[in-house]
Amino acid sequence: MTLAADNRMARVVGELTPAERDGAAAYLATDPVDGGRRLALPGIELVAERRSLLVFVDQDPTANWGHPARYILLACDDVAHSVSVPARLPPFGQKDGLHWQLVYRADAVPESAIVNP
């Protein structure tokens, strides 16, 4: 199943908490990850159980790193299935073949706090 860009963004925003909608930035890996893929991300390791969209939510974009964040895996074949994992470090700059794009920025988040991965 291929999700159009608008549908991907809607899925990401639908997974954000009210606090995240008010003050977070969310980044999406541009390509879905295949089921069974092991993702070695800074400070955590995830396994995508099924083909999924991978999201990184920076819960405090104006802070230095080591602050609350999370990764979300959104199943491509089931809009009701998602997995959320707490994190403290961003995925940017890893040599894992993932490319990221900003898909959500709360109005309260200044442009200067956004990462251009």
SVG drawing of the C-alpha trace seen along z (x, -y; Angstrom):
<svg xmlns="http://www.w3.org/2000/svg" viewBox="-7 -31 34 41">
<polyline fill="none" stroke="black" stroke-width="0.4" points="0.0,0.0 1.4,-3.4 0.3,-6.4 0.1,-9.8 2.1,-12.5 -1.1,-14.2 -2.2,-10.9 1.2,-10.4 1.1,-13.8 -2.4,-13.3 -1.4,-10.0 1.6,-11.6 -0.5,-14.5 -3.2,-12.1 -0.6,-10.3 0.6,-13.5 -0.5,-14.2 -2.2,-17.6 1.1,-18.8 3.1,-17.7 0.6,-19.5 1.2,-22.7 5.0,-22.5 6.8,-19.8 8.3,-19.1 7.8,-15.8 10.0,-14.3 9.2,-11.4 11.6,-9.0 11.0,-9.6 10.7,-5.8 8.8,-3.2 10.9,-0.7 10.4,3.0 8.9,5.5 11.6,7.2 14.1,4.3 16.2,3.7 16.7,-0.1 19.7,-1.0 18.9,-4.6 20.8,-6.7 20.2,-5.2 17.6,-2.6 17.0,0.2 13.7,0.8 12.4,3.6 9.7,2.8 7.3,5.8 5.7,4.8 6.2,2.4 5.9,-1.0 6.4,-4.7 9.0,-5.8 8.4,-9.1 10.7,-11.0 8.9,-13.5 11.1,-16.2 9.0,-17.1 11.2,-20.1 12.8,-21.5 14.4,-24.5 16.3,-22.5 19.7,-20.9 19.7,-17.1 19.1,-14.6 15.5,-15.7 12.2,-13.8 11.4,-12.7 9.9,-9.6 9.8,-7.4 6.6,-6.1 6.2,-3.2 2.9,-3.5 1.9,-0.3 1.4,-0.9 -1.2,1.9 -3.3,1.0 -4.1,-2.6 -5.0,-1.6 -1.6,0.0 1.2,-2.1 4.1,-1.6 5.5,-4.5 8.9,-4.3 10.4,-7.0 13.7,-8.4 16.2,-11.1 18.3,-11.6 17.6,-12.4 18.2,-10.1 19.8,-12.7 23.3,-12.2 23.2,-8.4 24.7,-6.2 21.6,-4.0 20.2,-5.1 17.2,-6.9 16.4,-10.3 14.1,-12.6 11.7,-15.4 9.8,-17.8 6.1,-17.0 4.8,-19.0 5.9,-22.1 3.8,-23.5 3.1,-27.2 5.0,-27.8 8.2,-26.3 10.5,-28.9 12.0,-28.2 15.4,-28.4 14.7,-25.3 14.0,-23.1 16.6,-20.6 17.3,-20.4 18.3,-16.7"/>
</svg>
